[in-house]
C-alpha cells in the first residue's frame, strides 16, 4: 500500500509542477492498463477484473473524452463494455459481470439524462413560461356579452 501511495503522490507532483499537458492522464491510464495486463498474464491470477476496468477507463478517456467529446456519463458505458468483455473471455458461465454491466448502463443512462437536463435547464425555464403564458391567453379567449359565466 505504501508503494501505491508514493506513486500517486509522485503522479500529482509531476502533474502540478511540470504541467505535462492533457496527454499525461491518458498515458497514465494506458500504462496502468498495460502493467495490470502483464501482471495478470504472468501470474495467471484473477487480476482480469482490474484489467477490464482499467481498459474501459483507458478507452473512455482516449475515445470519449479526448477525441469525441462525449459526456462523462459514457465512462460508465465503457465500464459496462469492459464487463461484457470480462464475461465473454474470462468468467463465463458465471454471470456476475453481466449484472454489474446492467447496473453500469443504468447509471450511464441516469447521468446522461441528468446532464441533458442541466445543460438545457437554461432554455427550459423560459420555454415553460412561454407555454404557460400562451395557454393562459388561449383559455381566456374573447368574451361574448361582456361576461364569462363559467
C-alpha positions in Angstrom: 0.0 0.0 0.0 2.9 2.3 0.7 4.2 2.0 -2.9 0.8 2.8 -4.3 0.6 6.0 -2.1 4.1 7.1 -3.1 3.3 6.6 -6.8 0.0 8.5 -6.6 1.8 11.3 -4.7 4.6 11.4 -7.4 2.0 11.5 -10.1 0.3 14.5 -8.6 3.6 16.3 -8.1 4.6 15.7 -11.7 1.3 16.9 -12.9 1.2 20.1 -10.7 4.9 21.1 -11.1 5.7 20.2 -14.7 2.3 20.7 -16.3 2.8 17.9 -18.8 -0.4 18.6 -20.7 -3.7 16.7 -21.4 -1.9 13.6 -22.8 -0.5 12.8 -19.3 -3.7 11.4 -17.9 -4.3 9.2 -21.0 -0.7 8.0 -20.9 -1.2 7.1 -17.2 -4.4 5.1 -18.0 -2.5 3.2 -20.8 0.5 2.5 -18.6 -1.7 1.2 -15.7 -3.7 -1.0 -18.1 -0.5 -2.5 -19.7 1.0 -3.1 -16.3 -2.1 -4.8 -14.9 -2.5 -6.9 -18.1 1.2 -8.0 -17.9 0.8 -8.9 -14.2 -2.4 -10.8 -14.8 -1.0 -12.7 -17.7 2.3 -13.5 -15.9 0.8 -14.7 -12.6 -2.4 -16.2 -14.0 -4.1 -14.5 -11.1 -7.7 -13.3 -11.1 -6.5 -9.8 -11.9 -8.6 -9.7 -15.0 -11.3 -7.7 -13.2 -8.8 -4.9 -12.7 -7.6 -5.2 -16.3 -11.2 -4.9 -17.6 -11.9 -1.8 -15.6 -8.6 -0.1 -16.5 -9.1 -1.0 -20.1 -12.5 0.5 -20.0 -11.2 3.6 -18.3 -8.4 3.9 -20.9 -11.0 3.6 -23.7 -13.3 6.1 -22.0 -10.5 8.7 -21.6 -8.9 8.2 -25.0 -12.0 8.0 -27.2 -15.0 9.5 -25.3 -13.4 12.4 -23.6 -10.3 13.4 -25.5 -11.3 12.8 -29.1 -15.0 12.5 -29.5 -16.1 15.0 -26.8 -18.7 12.7 -25.4 -20.2 13.5 -21.9 -18.7 12.0 -18.8 -21.6 9.5 -18.5 -20.0 7.5 -21.3 -17.3 6.4 -18.9 -19.9 4.0 -17.4 -20.8 2.7 -20.8 -17.2 1.8 -21.4 -17.0 0.2 -18.0 -20.1 -1.9 -19.0 -18.3 -2.9 -22.2 -15.4 -3.9 -20.1 -17.7 -6.1 -18.0 -19.1 -7.7 -21.2 -15.6 -8.5 -22.3 -14.8 -9.9 -18.9 -17.8 -12.2 -19.1 -17.0 -13.2 -22.7 -13.4 -14.1 -22.2 -12.8 -14.8 -18.5 -15.7 -15.6 -16.2 -18.2 -17.5 -18.5 -20.5 -19.2 -17.4 -20.6 -17.0 -14.2 -22.9 -14.1 -15.0 -21.9 -11.6 -12.3 -20.2 -9.3 -14.8 -23.5 -9.0 -16.8 -25.3 -7.9 -13.7 -22.6 -5.3 -13.0 -22.8 -4.2 -16.6 -26.6 -3.7 -16.3 -26.1 -1.5 -13.3 -23.4 0.5 -15.0 -25.6 1.0 -18.1 -28.4 2.2 -15.8 -26.1 4.6 -14.1 -24.9 5.9 -17.5 -28.5 6.5 -18.6 -29.4 8.4 -15.5 -26.2 10.6 -15.6 -26.7 11.2 -19.3 -30.3 12.4 -18.8 -29.4 14.5 -15.8 -26.6 16.0 -17.9 -29.0 16.9 -20.7 -31.4 18.4 -18.2 -28.7 20.5 -16.6 -27.4 21.6 -20.0 -30.8 22.7 -21.3 -32.2 24.0 -18.0 -31.2 27.5 -19.1 -33.6 27.2 -22.1 -36.2 25.1 -20.4 -37.5 27.7 -17.9 -38.2 30.4 -20.5 -39.8 27.9 -22.7 -42.1 26.7 -19.9 -43.0 30.3 -19.1 -43.9 30.9 -22.7 -46.0 27.8 -23.0 -47.8 28.7 -19.7 -48.5 32.2 -20.8 -49.9 31.2 -24.2 -52.1 28.6 -22.6 -53.5 31.2 -20.2 -54.1 33.6 -23.1 -55.9 30.8 -25.1 -58.0 29.8 -22.2 -59.4 33.3 -21.5 -60.3 33.8 -25.2 -62.7 36.5 -26.5 -65.6 37.1 -24.1 -69.1 37.4 -25.5 -71.7 39.5 -24.0 -69.3 41.2 -21.6 -69.4 38.4 -19.0 -67.9 35.0 -18.7 -70.5 32.9 -16.8 -68.3 29.9 -16.0 
